[in-house]
Amino acid sequence: MGADAVTLGRRRGLSAPLLLAMVAAIAICSPSPFTPVDASVSYDRKALIIDGRRRILISGSIHYPRSTPEMWPDLIKKAKDGGLDVIQTYVFWNGHEPSPGQYYFGGNYDLVRFVKLVKQAGLYVHLRIGPYVCAEWNFGGFPIWLKYVPGISFRTNNGPFKVAMERFTAKIVSILKSERLFGSQGGPIILSQIENEYGPMEDYYGVSVARSYATWAAQMAVGLNTGVPWVMCKQDDAPDPVIIALISYDSNSSCSYPSSMLYFLSFRGANVICDSIIEVSSQINTCNGFYCDDFSPNKPYKPSIWTEAWTGWFTAFGGPVPHRPVEDLAFAVARFIQKGGSFVNYYMYHGGTNFGRTAGGPFISTSYDYDAPIDEYGMQIITCSIHLQPKFGFGLLVSFIDTMFMVSHHLVMQSVIGDKRMSSTKLEIPSSSVVHYMYSGLLRQPKWGHLRDLHKAIKMTEPALVSADPTISKLGDHEQAHVYRTKSGACAAFLSNDNPRSAARVSFNGLKYDLPAWSISILPDCKTDVFNTARVAAPTIRYRMASVGKFSWKSFSEPTNSLDDESFAKNGLVEQLSQTWDKSDYLWYTTIVDISPNEQFLSNGRNPYLAVMSAGHAMHVFINGERVGIVYGGLDSPKLTYTGNVKLWAGRNKISILSVAVGLPNVGNHFETWNAGVLGPVTLEGLNEGKRDLGSQTWTYQIGLRGEHLNLHTLNGGSSVEWDGASTRMPLTWHKAYFNAPRGNDPLALDMSAMGKGQIWINGQSIGRYWPAYKAYGSCGGCDYRGTYDEKKCQTNCGDSSQKWYHVPRSWLNPTRNLLVVFEEIGADRSGISMVRRTAQ
């Protein structure tokens, strides 16, 4: 709740024991002690209460940085059309504060613009400030500079961390307050979240320390006075009550505190000697998971909130692509609602794209599609329905409309096939007619449509759900009826069959109902079956990627045997992030190995054996400028080792290792302490002396690539080197091409299936990392919606690339002369790259 939830009193010299007694008395005597009387958003055990009305709310996650601002209005509209009431998003600290005290809220990080667009659409916002987000996002959303604050330890009772966390959280709240965007100000934000999935970490941090930190975080958040409830997801012991005190004084007061500051009091026997307004609030603990029907909040006066109903799962490079059948997802949601749940959020509703180097993991793919109801590409027109009325008395369906505009009272429709304009049709429309047009974008069907129908059915039951408690009756071995009946006569029923194998026919209220296996039927009037989770009426739409052209390339090879003026030497091996600060994925490690002419291997041909151990995530090994190997880890095991016999000559030899990061960890115990890069040992075996330790000798380091330093991915930077038109499959090669934007509105992507591993830029903006050479390993096969789902149940792409297509936002393109730059690490045939359209089959 907001900090103004309950005012206990204004007393001078109020002692701690008396305060605690008063708090305890309120907690015992009131069935819902933390509901503000005059706030526009509150709650009780049944539901969130908005402007005095209990609501069953359907929400969906759309992360603003994972799409472009041009996509936001359409994504939000599709969410509303799909029956959503709320848009949920994290707030991404490392995007907003890339350097300490230097804030950024432009481009696809324009949080205020995003929230205002949601408000304009008539939807609410659940703002998950965190500021730890996890989310398969680079470093879990933490800025890299935070790792190097002296004495810091993340997400625990640590002073430097709490100072930084509070400063950023307060900054976000202040910005949104100044725009009057919280519900208490008439804005759309009805819920906020502090921390994220902290409960599972308590055993690692120690229960006492962890709870102390969680209590501090709760107090800090409530003290920001947003006037809306706060939640803590996966936090069964979310602090309750949260006690804060607003200290104030005048010139005659003996109080030593600064005026108008908020102080969080421990109340361990100390007297409050100033005028004080003591306030009590609570944090609502919430559930994340594939299923949350067994979840109960930790206090009887809190509603059941499902902050993450996982619509699918993320994809990792080297991993299969997960899918979740909509029948099972609908079953999970209906089961949560039938057991008293009142707020469901789909994570994700639109997953989007990990543009640039924002993917975490490590090894998370650039696509964050998540098998969400709105696919990664999000927007664009597929069909347009024009209904003319009242004089015409019929509807006209026109497919594949490229351009539609009004000229006086005429509707002009221009149709396009491929890149050729085929026809133009002009219809005269009476001035009294009304034209209704519907844009149907890249929705994942039948998932989007089936969930929309589920939401309609749930909304029909809302009056009964928020006003009554269920009566549960058994209809069979696996079948139940949950019936909500109000005193005014409203009645709603959920008939469930949790048998994962067999359908059932049940009798209810004198009528027969057929329930497919693993399904729930919804009866808004306790009679009419308006929806069953396993009966999918929404159409199935399949998409294809159609090539619209290839490119004319020029290339530049990255030097592999030279260092620039910014290189530096150190004794021994260094951790990669401590040098790069994540400004680049790349760090060169170079050392010299002197070989005596007397070495026996020079004459017997038994080349020495080089072993290089790395903390992750990939590395290329070069001997005297020639690559001898590439190795990489994976999502489950980022550490790696190169071993092999290497050819050396008498005299001076250069060993160069290009260490490559593939996103920073976003989850795990104190992941800020995890390392990357070549930490050794590095040894050379098979010399006259036996084994030589190379890790302890002098190494020269270079941060990033020469092409990065020269900004070869930009229009201006590309002119600083000579580009060669000859085809090359050499490793560490930059390729560039110019192209005109394909006509039309279909979403675009780059087909990179012919390439190995690297990064892509369009007009200087980073599409992200690509890695089609990393083939998916795992178990792929059939997919049956029936039975308990997990992320490994319905997988595809085994033996194929985890991701081959890379989203190109149309808003990034100019009509002509767009610059495409590809940096290829492994070496591949650039002629295989093509631009493709995503269209319905």
C-alpha positions, 0 to 999 in steps of 0.5 A: 500500500501507499505510505498514507495507508493508515495513520495511527496518530499524532502524538508527542513522545510516543514510545516504541512499546505503545506504538507496537501495541497499537499496531498489534491491536489494529492488526488483530481487530481489523479484517483488512487493516491496511486499506487506505480510506481515500486512496483510488487504489486499495485492496482486500482479500478478494481483489484490488479495489480501483475507485471503490470497485473490486476488479478481476484484472488481466495483465500482460508484460510488454517491456518497452526497451524490447520494442521500438517506440513506433511499435508501442501504440500498436502493441498496446492496442493489440493487448487491449483488443486481447482483453487485457486491463493492465500492461506490466513492465520492468524498469531497466536500471542499466538502460536508464543510468549507464554511468553513475548519476547520468540518466537516459530516458530517450528512444526505447527507454522513454518510460514516461512516453510508454506509460502515457501511451498505456494511459491513452489506451485506457489501460492500467500499468503495473510498474516493476521497479525492482530495480533487480529485474532478472528477465534474461536481461544483461546483468539482471538490469544492474548497471555494470558500474555498480559491480565496482562500487567499493565494498558493495554486495548485491541484494543483501543488507549492504550499505553501498548497495542500499544507497544506490538502490534507493537513489535509483528507485526514488529517481524513478518514482520522482519522475513518474510523480512529476508527470502525475502517473500514479493511480493516486494522482489520476494516473494509470499506475495501480501497482508497483513492485520492489525487489524481484523473486527474492524469496528463493535467495534467502537460504543462500544469504541467510534468513536473518540477513535476507529478511532484514534486507527485504524489510528495508526494501519494503520500508524504503518503497512504501516511504516513497508515497506512491499511493498505490500498493506495492508487491514482492513476487516470490516472497512468501515472507513479504514484510507485514506490517511495514511501519514507517514514521514521518518526522517533523518539527518546528523551531521550538521542537527538541527534535534533531532530525532534518525537517520533512525527512522520512525515517524508518524506525527500528522501534527497539525501545527508543522513544520518538521525541518529535511530533510523528505521524506513524504509518502502517502498510504491507507488501503483497506477496505474489506468485510466479510460475507456470501454475499458481492455483495452489498459491495463497498470500501470506495474510488473509486480507491480501488478494491472490496475484499472479505476477508472472504466468509464463506463456512460454520460455526464453531461448538460449543460443545452443538450446531448443525453442520452447512452446507452450500450448494455449490449451494448457495456458488457458487451463492454468489461468482458469484454474487460478481464477476459479480458486479465487485469484483476481489478478493474472499477468502473462509473462510475456504478452509481447516478448520482443527483441534483445536489441544491442547487447542487452541479452543476459544469461549468458547465452540468451538469444537476441530473440525474446519471443517467449512464445507470447500471444503477440510475436516478436515482430509485433506490428504491421497489417495483415488484413483490413476489414471495411464494413460499410453501413447503414445504406449498403447493408453488407460488409466487404472484406479486402485482404492484403491492403497496403494503403487505405486513405479517405479522399472526400467521401471515397475510400481508396484502396491500393493493393500490393503483391510483392513489390509491384502495385497491382490495382487501385479501387475506389468505392463511393461511400455515402456521407451518412455511412461509417467506415470501421477498419480493423488492423490485425497484426502479427498475432500468434494464433490461435494463442492470442485469440483463444486467450481473448475468448478466455478473458471475455468469459472471465469478465462475464463471471466478475460480479460473482467472483468479487462478491462471493466465496466459492462452494466446491463440490466433487463431480467425479474422481478428477472433476469439480465444480467451483460455484460463486453465488451472490446474495443478489442472485448472481451465479458463476461456475467453473467445471474442471477436469484435471485428468491428463488422459481422459475426457469426462461427462458430468452432471451439474444443476441437472444438466450434462456437460462434456469436459475434455481432458485437462480442461475447465469450462466457464459458466457465467450464469451457472448454466451456459458453457461459454468457454472451455480451455481445451476447445480452441475456436480461434483460427490458426495462422502460420507465417513464412519468411520470404526473401526480398533480396540479397546484398552486395558486400565489401569486407575488412579483416580485423587484425589478429597479430597487432596491438594498437596504442591503447593496449596495456601490459600486466603481469599475469591474467586479469578478469575480463569485465574488470577491464572492459566494464562491458563496453565491448564483448571482446578482450584480447589476451596476448603473450610472447613465448620464446622457443629455443632452437634446441627444443626437441619438438622442432626436430621430432615433429611432436608439437607442444600441447597448449591448454587454456582455461576460461571462465567464459564465454567463448574464445578464439586462439591464435598462434602467430596470427593464425587461428588454431581453435575456437571454443565456447561454453553454454547456458548451463556451463559457461566455463570452457577450455581450449586444448590442442597441439600447436605449431611453434617456431624457434625464436619469438612466438605470439599467442593471442586469445580473443575472449568473448562475452555473450551477455552477463549473468542475470540470476544466481547467488551473488552473480556480481562476483562471477567472472568472465575471461581467461583466468587460467591456468594457461600451460604449454606442455611438451617442451624440454623443460616439461610444462611451462606456466604461461599464466604468470608471465606478462600479458598485453591486453586490448579492450575491444576490436579495432573495428569497434574503435573505428566505429565501422558500424557507422556511416562516418566510421566506415570511411576510415578503412579500405574495404575489399569487394572480394569474397572471404570466409576469414574469421574476425571480418567486418562486412558492409552493404547498402540497401533500400528499404523493401516496400510495404509494411510487412515485418522484416528480418535478416536471415543469418542461417549461413553465418557463424557468430557475430553482431549486426548493425543497421544504420549504426543501431545494433540489432544484437548478437547472432549465432546460427552456428550454435545448433540446438541440443536437447529433446524435441518431439511431439507436444500434447497440451494435456498434463503438467507443462514445463519448459522442456515439454514442447521444444523445436529446432533440435539440431538446427540453429536456435535463432536464424532470423533477426528482427529489423525494425522498419522504423530504423530504415530510410527509404534508400541507402541503408547501411548494414554492417555484420561482424563475423567471428567464425568465418562464413559466406556472407552471400548467404545473408538475405532480407526476408519478410514475415507474412501469413501463409 
